[in-house]
Amino acid sequence: MTEPPTRLDPIVEGLRLFNERHFFEAHEVLEDVWHRERGEPRLFLQGLIQVCAGFHHFQSGNARGAAELLQRGSDKMRKYPEQYLGIDSAGLLARVDACRQRIERIRDGVEPNAPIDFPTVQLPEPT
């Protein structure tokens, strides 16, 4: 089983940036980890990076690209346990899915384009 990150772990920094709505920066930090990762977490990290990129696209006014990236990222993350790397991935995915559905309604003109309530991630406890 993969251990939760330590306090100095860049995954924690990426999640902190995610929680602060700095999705592009979170994407960059997590992508650095992903590039170095060769083990089991690689696909999960790629999914999390795509979720970050999806929310960044929505912030930039690209609802179509946002919905696609959120779906692809969620699909990758679903292949892992509900608690992974110290992250409540099941809870996060439920909130990401709700956001994606709202973004799809905005994209399709069913709802007006308005700010959405982005999810947050409880930061993993340091080991």
MDTraj code that builds the backbone (N, CA, C; nanometers):
import mdtraj as md
import numpy as np

residues = "MET THR GLU PRO PRO THR ARG LEU ASP PRO ILE VAL GLU GLY LEU ARG LEU PHE ASN GLU ARG HIS PHE PHE GLU ALA HIS GLU VAL LEU GLU ASP VAL TRP HIS ARG GLU ARG GLY GLU PRO ARG LEU PHE LEU GLN GLY LEU ILE GLN VAL CYS ALA GLY PHE HIS HIS PHE GLN SER GLY ASN ALA ARG GLY ALA ALA GLU LEU LEU GLN ARG GLY SER ASP LYS MET ARG LYS TYR PRO GLU GLN TYR LEU GLY ILE ASP SER ALA GLY LEU LEU ALA ARG VAL ASP ALA CYS ARG GLN ARG ILE GLU ARG ILE ARG ASP GLY VAL GLU PRO ASN ALA PRO ILE ASP PHE PRO THR VAL GLN LEU PRO GLU PRO THR".split()
xyz = np.array([
    [0.0848, -0.1186, 0.0000],
    [0.0000, 0.0000, 0.0000],
    [0.0888, 0.1244, 0.0000],
    [0.0510, 0.2243, -0.0729],
    [0.1282, 0.3465, -0.0826],
    [0.1031, 0.4329, 0.0402],
    [0.2103, 0.4857, 0.0957],
    [0.2015, 0.5668, 0.2168],
    [0.1507, 0.7070, 0.1845],
    [0.0798, 0.7697, 0.2814],
    [0.0412, 0.9094, 0.2633],
    [0.1661, 0.9973, 0.2542],
    [0.1542, 1.1127, 0.1922],
    [0.2696, 1.2002, 0.1771],
    [0.3175, 1.2560, 0.3114],
    [0.4436, 1.2969, 0.3169],
    [0.4948, 1.3683, 0.4330],
    [0.4651, 1.5162, 0.4146],
    [0.4809, 1.5943, 0.5197],
    [0.4478, 1.7371, 0.5155],
    [0.5245, 1.8093, 0.4039],
    [0.6471, 1.7712, 0.3786],
    [0.7265, 1.8400, 0.2774],
    [0.7047, 1.7841, 0.1373],
    [0.6177, 1.6894, 0.1273],
    [0.5932, 1.6243, -0.0007],
    [0.5300, 1.7232, -0.0986],
    [0.5766, 1.7249, -0.2230],
    [0.5168, 1.8147, -0.3218],
    [0.3702, 1.7830, -0.3510],
    [0.3251, 1.6617, -0.3235],
    [0.1825, 1.6323, -0.3423],
    [0.0997, 1.7196, -0.2488],
    [0.1455, 1.7346, -0.1244],
    [0.0747, 1.8204, -0.0287],
    [0.0736, 1.9640, -0.0790],
    [0.1857, 2.0098, -0.1336],
    [0.1916, 2.1455, -0.1886],
    [0.0943, 2.1601, -0.3054],
    [0.0879, 2.0614, -0.3919],
    [-0.0073, 2.0663, -0.5028],
    [-0.1511, 2.0718, -0.4544],
    [-0.1823, 1.9937, -0.3524],
    [-0.3185, 1.9941, -0.2977],
    [-0.3500, 2.1261, -0.2285],
    [-0.2503, 2.1845, -0.1613],
    [-0.2708, 2.3154, -0.0985],
    [-0.3049, 2.4194, -0.2056],
    [-0.2314, 2.4178, -0.3149],
    [-0.2599, 2.5102, -0.4252],
    [-0.3982, 2.4838, -0.4840],
    [-0.4355, 2.3573, -0.4971],
    [-0.5691, 2.3190, -0.5446],
    [-0.6751, 2.3819, -0.4544],
    [-0.6580, 2.3678, -0.3233],
    [-0.7551, 2.4223, -0.2285],
    [-0.7645, 2.5740, -0.2355],
    [-0.6562, 2.6391, -0.2754],
    [-0.6545, 2.7848, -0.2885],
    [-0.7014, 2.8307, -0.4265],
    [-0.7486, 2.7386, -0.5083],
    [-0.8010, 2.7664, -0.6427],
    [-0.6929, 2.8085, -0.7409],
    [-0.5683, 2.7755, -0.7106],
    [-0.4561, 2.8012, -0.8014],
    [-0.4341, 2.6732, -0.8819],
    [-0.5301, 2.6447, -0.9690],
    [-0.5313, 2.5151, -1.0367],
    [-0.4159, 2.4972, -1.1348],
    [-0.3768, 2.6035, -1.2038],
    [-0.2642, 2.5909, -1.2963],
    [-0.1364, 2.5575, -1.2195],
    [-0.1134, 2.6297, -1.1093],
    [0.0056, 2.6060, -1.0289],
    [0.0030, 2.4663, -0.9668],
    [-0.1139, 2.4227, -0.9208],
    [-0.1276, 2.2872, -0.8655],
    [-0.0924, 2.1844, -0.9724],
    [-0.1427, 2.2079, -1.0923],
    [-0.1127, 2.1203, -1.2061],
    [0.0378, 2.1104, -1.2272],
    [0.1073, 2.2232, -1.2250],
    [0.2518, 2.2249, -1.2492],
    [0.3279, 2.1473, -1.1415],
    [0.2936, 2.1701, -1.0152],
    [0.3618, 2.1013, -0.9049],
    [0.3386, 1.9510, -0.9138],
    [0.2137, 1.9118, -0.9351],
    [0.1817, 1.7691, -0.9421],
    [0.2414, 1.7039, -1.0670],
    [0.2515, 1.7802, -1.1740],
    [0.3111, 1.7250, -1.2957],
    [0.4589, 1.6921, -1.2751],
    [0.5283, 1.7740, -1.1960],
    [0.6681, 1.7428, -1.1643],
    [0.6783, 1.6087, -1.0919],
    [0.5869, 1.5834, -0.9986],
    [0.5853, 1.4559, -0.9263],
    [0.5555, 1.3426, -1.0238],
    [0.4571, 1.3635, -1.1093],
    [0.4145, 1.2617, -1.2064],
    [0.5297, 1.2216, -1.2991],
    [0.6070, 1.3203, -1.3438],
    [0.7198, 1.2913, -1.4336],
    [0.8231, 1.2008, -1.3678],
    [0.8419, 1.2154, -1.2374],
    [0.9411, 1.1337, -1.1657],
    [0.8853, 0.9988, -1.1218],
    [0.7542, 0.9881, -1.1123],
    [0.6907, 0.8663, -1.0592],
    [0.6962, 0.7540, -1.1623],
    [0.7359, 0.6356, -1.1182],
    [0.7389, 0.5191, -1.2059],
    [0.6521, 0.4065, -1.1509],
    [0.5923, 0.4283, -1.0359],
    [0.5184, 0.3211, -0.9715],
    [0.3678, 0.3338, -0.9837],
    [0.3032, 0.2688, -0.8905],
    [0.1574, 0.2571, -0.8867],
    [0.0829, 0.3912, -0.8896],
    [0.1312, 0.4959, -0.8215],
    [0.0539, 0.6210, -0.8175],
    [0.0510, 0.7002, -0.9482],
    [0.1274, 0.6602, -1.0475],
    [0.1427, 0.7421, -1.1689],
    [0.0089, 0.7764, -1.2354],
    [-0.0772, 0.6790, -1.2564],
    [-0.2048, 0.7045, -1.3238],
    [-0.2972, 0.7893, -1.2363],
    [-0.2960, 0.7657, -1.1059],
    [-0.3762, 0.8469, -1.0138],
    [-0.3326, 0.9929, -1.0222],
    [-0.2011, 1.0153, -1.0186],
    [-0.1494, 1.1516, -1.0275],
    [-0.1868, 1.2159, -1.1600],
    [-0.1816, 1.1398, -1.2677],
    [-0.2208, 1.1939, -1.3981],
    [-0.3673, 1.2369, -1.3948],
    [-0.4521, 1.1564, -1.3330],
    [-0.5928, 1.1932, -1.3204],
    [-0.6112, 1.3195, -1.2390],
    [-0.5396, 1.3309, -1.1281],
    [-0.5489, 1.4500, -1.0436],
    [-0.5001, 1.5732, -1.1190],
    [-0.3945, 1.5580, -1.1962],
    [-0.3433, 1.6677, -1.2789],
    [-0.4491, 1.7105, -1.3804],
    [-0.5174, 1.6152, -1.4419],
    [-0.6218, 1.6492, -1.5391],
    [-0.7392, 1.7195, -1.4717],
    [-0.7707, 1.6822, -1.3488],
    [-0.8758, 1.7528, -1.2747],
    [-0.8333, 1.8981, -1.2517],
    [-0.7083, 1.9182, -1.2096],
    [-0.6571, 2.0547, -1.1922],
    [-0.6673, 2.1332, -1.3231],
    [-0.6244, 2.0705, -1.4313],
    [-0.6282, 2.1372, -1.5616],
    [-0.7718, 2.1674, -1.6030],
    [-0.8632, 2.0762, -1.5727],
    [-1.0037, 2.0993, -1.6056],
    [-1.0588, 2.2218, -1.5351],
    [-1.0304, 2.2355, -1.4065],
    [-1.0790, 2.3524, -1.3333],
    [-1.0106, 2.4799, -1.3822],
    [-0.8835, 2.4694, -1.4197],
    [-0.8151, 2.5855, -1.4771],
    [-0.8822, 2.6269, -1.6085],
    [-0.9172, 2.5310, -1.6912],
    [-0.9871, 2.5625, -1.8167],
    [-1.1189, 2.6339, -1.7880],
    [-1.1930, 2.5868, -1.6871],
    [-1.3194, 2.6533, -1.6554],
    [-1.2937, 2.7965, -1.6093],
    [-1.1923, 2.8162, -1.5257],
    [-1.1585, 2.9517, -1.4814],
    [-1.1235, 3.0415, -1.5999],
    [-1.0710, 2.9822, -1.7062],
    [-1.0307, 3.0575, -1.8251],
    [-1.1433, 3.0715, -1.9272],
    [-1.2624, 3.0211, -1.8943],
    [-1.3775, 3.0361, -1.9828],
    [-1.3969, 2.9240, -2.0826],
    [-1.3268, 2.8134, -2.0670],
    [-1.3374, 2.7021, -2.1607],
    [-1.4148, 2.5871, -2.0958],
    [-1.5463, 2.5962, -2.0962],
    [-1.6299, 2.4940, -2.0320],
    [-1.6187, 2.3596, -2.1036],
    [-1.6079, 2.3602, -2.2346],
    [-1.5981, 2.2342, -2.3094],
    [-1.4713, 2.1582, -2.2700],
    [-1.3571, 2.2244, -2.2758],
    [-1.2318, 2.1604, -2.2372],
    [-1.2317, 2.1194, -2.0907],
    [-1.2935, 2.2013, -2.0068],
    [-1.3010, 2.1697, -1.8639],
    [-1.3759, 2.0399, -1.8407],
    [-1.4927, 2.0272, -1.9010],
    [-1.5746, 1.9068, -1.8806],
    [-1.5009, 1.7818, -1.9283],
    [-1.4341, 1.7919, -2.0421],
    [-1.3614, 1.6761, -2.0958],
    [-1.2466, 1.6343, -2.0043],
    [-1.1680, 1.7308, -1.9571],
    [-1.0555, 1.6980, -1.8696],
    [-1.1024, 1.6450, -1.7346],
    [-1.2096, 1.7025, -1.6814],
    [-1.2619, 1.6534, -1.5536],
    [-1.3079, 1.5086, -1.5668],
    [-1.3715, 1.4757, -1.6785],
    [-1.4170, 1.3380, -1.6994],
    [-1.2981, 1.2427, -1.7126],
    [-1.2010, 1.2798, -1.7939],
    [-1.0844, 1.1923, -1.8144],
    [-1.0052, 1.1734, -1.6855],
    [-0.9873, 1.2821, -1.6117],
    [-0.9137, 1.2722, -1.4863],
    [-0.9862, 1.1870, -1.3839],
    [-1.1159, 1.2068, -1.3720],
    [-1.1961, 1.1277, -1.2778],
    [-1.1919, 0.9802, -1.3133],
    [-1.2014, 0.9500, -1.4418],
    [-1.1981, 0.8095, -1.4852],
    [-1.0686, 0.7411, -1.4413],
    [-0.9572, 0.8119, -1.4500],
    [-0.8294, 0.7540, -1.4075],
    [-0.8258, 0.7338, -1.2561],
    [-0.8724, 0.8329, -1.1820],
    [-0.8664, 0.8258, -1.0358],
    [-0.9585, 0.7178, -0.9795],
    [-1.0669, 0.6873, -1.0487],
    [-1.1624, 0.5860, -1.0013],
    [-1.1027, 0.4449, -0.9967],
    [-0.9929, 0.4247, -1.0627],
    [-0.9290, 0.2928, -1.0654],
    [-0.8550, 0.2627, -0.9348],
    [-0.8518, 0.3569, -0.8440],
    [-0.7763, 0.3448, -0.7195],
    [-0.8716, 0.3361, -0.6001],
    [-0.8192, 0.2940, -0.4838],
    [-0.9036, 0.2843, -0.3640],
    [-0.9652, 0.4190, -0.3255],
    [-1.0724, 0.4126, -0.2479],
    [-1.1430, 0.5344, -0.2060],
    [-1.0557, 0.6257, -0.1209],
    [-0.9609, 0.5699, -0.0502],
    [-0.8586, 0.6460, 0.0225],
    [-0.7254, 0.6107, -0.0423],
    [-0.6593, 0.7106, -0.0997],
    [-0.5344, 0.6811, -0.1690],
    [-0.4375, 0.7965, -0.1480],
    [-0.3147, 0.7657, -0.1176],
    [-0.2118, 0.8663, -0.0883],
    [-0.2559, 0.9607, 0.0230],
    [-0.3380, 0.9109, 0.1141],
    [-0.3886, 0.9939, 0.2222],
    [-0.5016, 1.0862, 0.1805],
    [-0.5516, 1.0697, 0.0599],
    [-0.6571, 1.1553, 0.0040],
    [-0.7885, 1.0787, 0.0035],
    [-0.8954, 1.1457, 0.0451],
    [-1.0302, 1.0884, 0.0330],
    [-1.0716, 1.1032, -0.1129],
    [-1.0239, 1.0114, -0.1964],
    [-1.0494, 1.0251, -0.3401],
    [-1.1966, 1.0042, -0.3726],
    [-1.2663, 0.9195, -0.2974],
    [-1.4097, 0.8989, -0.3231],
    [-1.4862, 1.0289, -0.3002],
    [-1.4567, 1.0970, -0.1909],
    [-1.5233, 1.2239, -0.1627],
    [-1.4883, 1.3299, -0.2652],
    [-1.3606, 1.3366, -0.3011],
    [-1.3176, 1.4336, -0.4013],
    [-1.3859, 1.4063, -0.5344],
    [-1.3895, 1.2797, -0.5751],
    [-1.4510, 1.2460, -0.7040],
    [-1.5996, 1.2786, -0.7061],
    [-1.6687, 1.2598, -0.5952],
    [-1.8112, 1.2953, -0.5903],
    [-1.8286, 1.4454, -0.6130],
    [-1.7420, 1.5262, -0.5529],
    [-1.7526, 1.6717, -0.5698],
    [-1.7082, 1.7148, -0.7100],
    [-1.6066, 1.6485, -0.7639],
    [-1.5628, 1.6785, -0.9010],
    [-1.6745, 1.6445, -0.9993],
    [-1.7397, 1.5305, -0.9800],
    [-1.8503, 1.4913, -1.0684],
    [-1.9632, 1.5938, -1.0646],
    [-1.9962, 1.6428, -0.9449],
    [-2.1021, 1.7435, -0.9330],
    [-2.0625, 1.8708, -1.0078],
    [-1.9371, 1.9123, -0.9936],
    [-1.8893, 2.0304, -1.0665],
    [-1.8921, 2.0069, -1.2171],
    [-1.8456, 1.8889, -1.2593],
    [-1.8441, 1.8585, -1.4030],
    [-1.9847, 1.8637, -1.4605],
    [-2.0821, 1.8085, -1.3890],
    [-2.2203, 1.8110, -1.4373],
    [-2.2709, 1.9544, -1.4498],
    [-2.2365, 2.0385, -1.3539],
    [-2.2772, 2.1793, -1.3619],
    [-2.2080, 2.2479, -1.4796],
    [-2.0795, 2.2199, -1.4980],
    [-2.0054, 2.2783, -1.6099],
    [-2.0658, 2.2327, -1.7427],
    [-2.1074, 2.1075, -1.7517],
    [-2.1720, 2.0588, -1.8743],
    [-2.3027, 2.1333, -1.8999],
    [-2.3785, 2.1622, -1.7953],
    [-2.5034, 2.2382, -1.8133],
    [-2.4733, 2.3809, -1.8586],
    [-2.3660, 2.4386, -1.8059],
    [-2.3243, 2.5719, -1.8500],
    [-2.2799, 2.5655, -1.9960],
    [-2.1987, 2.4656, -2.0284],
    [-2.1495, 2.4469, -2.1658],
    [-2.2649, 2.4334, -2.2644],
    [-2.3690, 2.3592, -2.2232],
    [-2.4826, 2.3322, -2.3107],
    [-2.5874, 2.4428, -2.3093],
    [-2.5636, 2.5497, -2.2336],
    [-2.6563, 2.6615, -2.2288],
    [-2.7782, 2.6386, -2.1420],
    [-2.7794, 2.5322, -2.0645],
    [-2.8928, 2.5016, -1.9768],
    [-2.8893, 2.5908, -1.8531],
    [-2.7700, 2.6258, -1.8079],
    [-2.7516, 2.7147, -1.6932],
    [-2.6653, 2.8318, -1.7372],
    [-2.6842, 2.9473, -1.6734],
    [-2.5979, 3.0609, -1.7068],
    [-2.4557, 3.0363, -1.6574],
    [-2.3609, 3.0968, -1.7273],
    [-2.2213, 3.0849, -1.6859],
    [-2.2028, 3.1661, -1.5591],
    [-2.1740, 3.0990, -1.4515],
    [-2.1568, 3.1634, -1.3217],
    [-2.0483, 3.0886, -1.2461],
    [-1.9916, 3.1527, -1.1460],
    [-1.8900, 3.0830, -1.0663],
    [-1.9465, 2.9538, -1.0076],
    [-1.8595, 2.8556, -0.9936],
    [-1.9008, 2.7301, -0.9316],
    [-1.8261, 2.7137, -0.7996],
    [-1.8784, 2.6272, -0.7166],
    [-1.8171, 2.5979, -0.5874],
    [-1.7161, 2.4853, -0.6080],
    [-1.5911, 2.5224, -0.6309],
    [-1.4871, 2.4226, -0.6548],
    [-1.4671, 2.3363, -0.5306],
    [-1.4362, 2.2092, -0.5496],
    [-1.4117, 2.1227, -0.4334],
    [-1.2775, 2.1547, -0.3678],
    [-1.2647, 2.1105, -0.2450],
    [-1.1362, 2.1162, -0.1765],
    [-1.0995, 1.9744, -0.1337],
    [-0.9742, 1.9579, -0.0993],
    [-0.9219, 1.8287, -0.0569],
    [-0.8684, 1.8450, 0.0847],
    [-0.9091, 1.7551, 0.1743],
    [-0.8479, 1.7574, 0.3066],
    [-0.7039, 1.7122, 0.2897],
    [-0.6119, 1.7936, 0.3369],
    [-0.4709, 1.7613, 0.3195],
    [-0.4351, 1.6377, 0.4004],
    [-0.3558, 1.5489, 0.3412],
    [-0.3150, 1.4273, 0.4127],
    [-0.2386, 1.4616, 0.5400],
    [-0.2564, 1.3797, 0.6405],
    [-0.1808, 1.3960, 0.7650],
    [-0.0351, 1.3602, 0.7388],
    [0.0583, 1.4378, 0.7957],
    [0.1997, 1.4022, 0.7765],
    [0.2317, 1.2709, 0.8468],
    [0.3265, 1.1986, 0.7905],
    [0.3662, 1.0709, 0.8511],
    [0.4880, 1.0897, 0.9384],
])
top = md.Topology()
chain = top.add_chain()
for i, resn in enumerate(residues, 1):
    res = top.add_residue(resn, chain, resSeq=i)
    for name in ("N", "CA", "C"):
        top.add_atom(name, md.element.get_by_symbol(name[0]), res)
traj = md.Trajectory(xyz[None], top)
